[in-house]
Amino acid sequence: MDEQRFDAYINLIVALLNCPEGQENEILQARLGRSGVGAGDGAGAAHL
């Protein structure tokens, strides 16, 4: 995993930990759609 992808995962985890309850799916949809985290490498949201 390259550093940019690692940073994207860390930022996603922090966002999920700090978001208001119930907004996790919104964050996942927004982040996974634009950052490419989990896309194309077999590491989908289930692996986060």
N, C-alpha and C positions, 0 to 999 in steps of 0.2 A: 504494500500500500504506500503510495507516495505521500509526501508531507501535506500537499494541498487537500487530498482526500481525507487524510487523518484529521486535519483542522476542521473540515466540513462536518465530519462525524462528531467531533467534540462540540462544535457550535450547536449542532442539532440537539445533542444530549442536554446541553446547558439550557437551550431554549425550552425543551420539553420539561425539564425540572423546574423552571421558573415561570412557566405559563399558568394562567388561571385554570382551575379545574374545568374540564370539558372542552378545552381548546386544543388538545393534543392532536386530534385528527386534522384540524385545520392547519396546524403547523407542519405536520408530516406531509400533507398534500402540497402545501406551498413550497417547502424545502426540497422534497424529493423531485418535484416537477421541474425546478429551476437549477438546482445544484448538481444533479446527476448522482447524488449520493445513493448508492445501492442500485443504480441503473446499469445494466449491461454486464455486471460482474458476478451475477448470481447471489448478491447480497441485498436482498430486498428488505422492506420494512420489518419483516419478521425477524431478521437478524440483528436489528438495532437494539 
